[in-house]
Amino acid sequence: MADGGLGCRLGGARAPWRGGPAAGHLHPLAVCAVVNRNVKPFALMAGVPARQIGWMSALGERVPLPLAGNGEWICPNTGRRYVLTRASLSLA
């Protein structure tokens, strides 16, 4: 994956990043996803226009938590704890 600036990750060959909406840190974007608004940290975005379809860890693993609610997940590879509060995922 290529770094598209601001720490977002772009998947696929020649995935463009032309600026525009702010993508916070570590955002996995699907190939050809068109981002037209700001993206939450760790949000997995896909589609045209892009919409959130899940969460990804800093290591790039799918986080098995809903898009909204409360919960936590511990990465089996790093031991890092992710906390979901309402509709935001963060590292604890």
Phi and psi in degrees as a GROMACS rama.xvg file:
@    title "Ramachandran Plot"
@    xaxis  label "Phi"
@    yaxis  label "Psi"
@TYPE xy
-99.0853  149.703  ALA-2
-83.5801  118.849  ASP-3
-93.4016  19.0527  GLY-4
88.8331  153.906  GLY-5
57.4061  14.3558  LEU-6
84.574  0.872888  GLY-7
-74.3221  153.846  CYS-8
-111.136  133.379  ARG-9
-110.685  130.251  LEU-10
-99.0738  150.596  GLY-11
92.4532  157.855  GLY-12
-68.4713  135.665  ALA-13
57.8433  31.8132  ARG-14
-68.8844  119.167  ALA-15
-83.8907  150.403  PRO-16
-133.233  115.194  TRP-17
-115.252  25.3134  ARG-18
77.2915  -163.375  GLY-19
102.944  -133.218  GLY-20
-57.1039  147.381  PRO-21
-78.4916  128.189  ALA-22
-109.687  114.853  ALA-23
-62.2392  -157.817  GLY-24
-79.6778  144.606  HIS-25
53.4164  59.2576  LEU-26
-103.124  111.31  HIS-27
-78.5886  125.244  PRO-28
-115.312  132.755  LEU-29
-68.2122  155.575  ALA-30
-57.6602  133.832  VAL-31
67.9744  13.2985  CYS-32
-67.4405  132.986  ALA-33
-106.262  107.079  VAL-34
-89.4655  119.295  VAL-35
-120.003  11.964  ASN-36
-154.718  167.998  ARG-37
-62.3587  149.053  ASN-38
-117.437  138.665  VAL-39
-74.0474  152.203  LYS-40
-57.6691  138.923  PRO-41
69.0176  5.93848  PHE-42
-75.8295  133.736  ALA-43
-92.3993  118.464  LEU-44
-113.538  141.657  MET-45
-153.123  156.83  ALA-46
101.05  174.775  GLY-47
-129.953  106.528  VAL-48
-70.7882  159.26  PRO-49
-64.7367  140.388  ALA-50
-136.253  156.231  ARG-51
-75.197  129.61  GLN-52
-117.202  0.0506592  ILE-53
166.617  -162.374  GLY-54
-127.8  149.017  TRP-55
-129.746  145.88  MET-56
-79.8447  172.742  SER-57
-63.921  -24.4078  ALA-58
-83.4966  -11.5911  LEU-59
95.8284  16.5954  GLY-60
-93.7177  146.928  GLU-61
-68.6087  130.104  ARG-62
-95.0302  119.299  VAL-63
-81.7378  62.9591  PRO-64
-125.572  153.024  LEU-65
-68.3616  168.544  PRO-66
-67.6375  -28.0543  LEU-67
-142.926  156.928  ALA-68
126.9  -154.473  GLY-69
-132.847  142.36  ASN-70
173.579  -179.83  GLY-71
-148.903  158.011  GLU-72
-145.095  137.699  TRP-73
-109.617  124.478  ILE-74
-65.2747  124.859  CYS-75
-69.2288  -19.2551  PRO-76
-89.5056  -36.2588  ASN-77
-111.388  -19.5583  THR-78
78.9322  3.23906  GLY-79
-72.9656  141.941  ARG-80
-102.637  128.089  ARG-81
-108.224  134.318  TYR-82
-119.403  125.506  VAL-83
-97.0154  121.774  LEU-84
-125.974  113.178  THR-85
60.2717  -101.31  ARG-86
-127.215  27.993  ALA-87
-130.028  134.626  SER-88
-107.573  135.858  LEU-89
-143.701  161.148  SER-90
-82.1049  137.673  LEU-91
